Amino acid sequence: MSYVGRFAPSPSGPLHLGSLVAALASWLDARAHGGRWLLRIEDVDTPRTVPGAAGIIMDQLRALQLHWDGDILWQSQRGPAYQRAFDALAARGLVYGCGCTRREIADSSLRGAAPGADGERPYPGTCRHGLPPGRQARAWRLRVPAGMETFTDRWLGPQQQDVAQAVGDFALRRADGLWAYQLAVVVDDAEQGVTDIVRGADLLSSTARQRVLARLLGFPAPRVMHVPLITDPATGLKLSKQNSAPPLDTTQPLAMLAQAWQALEFPPCPADTPAAFLTQATARWATRFGP
């Protein structure tokens, strides 16, 4: 199968150094494999979408010469595809309505299983066997099958998670009526023919549940690579839009690329233009992670 990679930012603000690390790694992996690199705008969470942010992100990628292939996919236009996947799962009895509020879920979880490595607590299954009397469904959840999900991460090595125990029945459609990220990303990756996902290590905990969901929908699971996160030296928190990370300075594209490259644990590339840098970096990436 021909390599297809993707970069899928949420348009909640401009790209920062942390998001560039993921974008650069994804772009290099696609180019090192002679594959395609797609751009997907993950605007399914409309309340977090900032007007104009998607255009800024595209301009930033162009300034860094990280050019994508083909048309851009917008999650906000994909509702019918998500509905079809949801209906297919529901027809098999794999979806149920949940009437719990966030507070109730948090309180139940605190009394239940210990949190996972990332602090996430599993949904306790309150509504799995039916809604309590007088309750109506607020969200819709997947009946997660029991069993260990195992996979190999191309950066981090062998991984495993019992999704039913560590996560529980996760949401496919949220209480506000929006499609959940986990469903959207699995459906989109399958439709776009994505073979390889390269993204930040903060999304490692989503991988096992996405693999479970893909299998239930009859989709192949892409290979994955989770690259290091950039943290703020002052706070120790990961660089993110929520933590007010400064946007990329695209007036200095070579410096931005060099910073992201070194964050990926490679020695410096001696280059005087972004194009020369990317040519060298692609060759070096191929030596370590190529076919």
Disulfide bonds with the S-S distance in Angstrom:
none
